[in-house]
Amino acid sequence: MLRNSLIFLAIAIVAGLLGLSGIAGVATTIAYVLFVIFLILFVISLITGRSASSGV
């Protein structure tokens, strides 16, 4: 998922440099949403990983 957000970020940067503001805006939004989802899942995995290992 982090890979997908980085790909959309790269698309947004290239589209912004080429002057395609509509595509750049959409790609930036997709990259931001995917990155936030990745961070949430990462934090959840850290929390559940620590509670499982400390209980054993």
C-alpha positions as CSV (number, residue, x, y, z in Angstrom):
1,M,0.0,0.0,0.0
2,L,2.9,2.3,0.7
3,R,4.2,1.5,-2.7
4,N,0.9,2.5,-4.3
5,S,0.9,5.9,-2.5
6,L,4.5,6.5,-3.6
7,I,3.5,5.7,-7.2
8,F,0.6,8.1,-7.1
9,L,2.8,10.7,-5.5
10,A,5.3,10.4,-8.4
11,I,2.5,10.7,-10.9
12,A,1.3,13.8,-9.1
13,I,4.8,15.4,-9.3
14,V,5.2,14.6,-13.0
15,A,1.7,15.8,-13.8
16,G,2.3,19.0,-11.9
17,L,5.6,19.6,-13.7
18,L,3.8,19.1,-17.0
19,G,1.0,21.5,-16.1
20,L,-1.7,18.9,-15.8
21,S,-3.3,20.4,-12.6
22,G,-6.4,18.2,-12.7
23,I,-4.5,14.9,-12.9
24,A,-2.0,16.2,-10.3
25,G,-4.7,17.0,-7.9
26,V,-6.4,13.6,-8.2
27,A,-3.1,11.7,-7.9
28,T,-2.1,13.8,-4.9
29,T,-5.4,13.0,-3.2
30,I,-5.1,9.3,-3.9
31,A,-1.5,9.2,-2.6
32,Y,-2.6,11.1,0.6
33,V,-5.5,8.7,1.3
34,L,-3.4,5.6,0.7
35,F,-0.6,6.9,2.9
36,V,-3.1,7.7,5.7
37,I,-4.6,4.2,5.4
38,F,-1.1,2.7,5.5
39,L,-0.2,4.7,8.7
40,I,-3.4,3.6,10.4
41,L,-2.8,-0.1,9.5
42,F,0.8,0.2,10.6
43,V,-0.1,1.6,14.0
44,I,-2.8,-1.1,14.5
45,S,-0.2,-3.8,13.6
46,L,2.2,-2.3,16.2
47,I,-0.4,-2.2,18.9
48,T,-1.6,-5.8,18.3
49,G,1.9,-7.1,17.8
50,R,3.0,-5.7,21.2
51,S,0.0,-7.0,23.1
52,A,0.3,-10.5,21.6
53,S,4.1,-10.7,22.4
54,S,3.8,-9.3,25.9
55,G,1.0,-11.8,26.8
56,V,3.1,-14.9,26.1
